[in-house]
């Protein structure tokens, strides 16, 4: 699994959303999860999770093969 973590600032993370979608497209057998917070527009090909609880975040990072921040 590849975990993509978006920032929590007011700035747009459009390029990161595009990169998450590109990863999901290029590696169809790899699960791509994007924790996006309030970011819009969200990635369209990656699994989108607006927020993860502390426990979910730790579990997801533990399962991730790659973490992108």
Secondary structure, 3 states (H helix, E strand, C coil): CEEEECCCCCCCCHHHHHHHHHHHHHCCCCCEEEECCCCCCCCCCCEEECCCCHHHHHHHHHHCCEEEC
